[in-house]
């Protein structure tokens, strides 16, 4: 059984900033995939709510996720397109059920 940490994040762009947020998240994903503790990092946009983005991430450990949250590329992304978000990103580390 894997001890990897799965994480889902929901990021909602303001209606006039969808393209800017999409571009920023795409760049963030590319950099995040290069991190040592990253197993998988995927970006999706909702088919029913355009401008609502979902990341599905897998990290080797909580420590790797914590390190990711402090990386310069994540901090830069948050500062650059943070004003274009409708709300703060909702980040959900997951626990298996059952």
Secondary structure, DSSP 8 states (H G I E B T S, - for coil): ----EEEEEEEEB-GGGHHHHHHHHHHHHHHHTTSTTEEEEEEEE-SSSTTEEEEEEEES-HHHHHHHHT-HHHHHHHHHHGGGBSS--EEEE-----
